[in-house]
Amino acid sequence: MKRFNGCKVFSATMVEQRATLGDKVTAWLAAHASYEVADITVTQSSDSAFHAICICVWFWDPAATARVVAGIRR
């Protein structure tokens, strides 16, 4: 895995939410085009009543490193 300094987690359990989860990830990636995606992991879990999906986008934010060097916390 490449280096990363951030992770965005998307998760859903309801059918309608699961159906649009990929669109939400795509929109977030488009809105954060300066981030370099290091990896994406998809996890599914289920029990007798619920089915959940979790998408984690691991990324490198170059601006975050610049803020740390400058001593700015956000």
Buried (B, 14 or more C-beta within 10 A) or exposed (E): EEEBBEEBEBBBBEEEBBEEBEEEBEEBBEEBEEBBEBEEEEEEEEEEEEEBBBBBBBBBBEEBEEEEEEEEEE
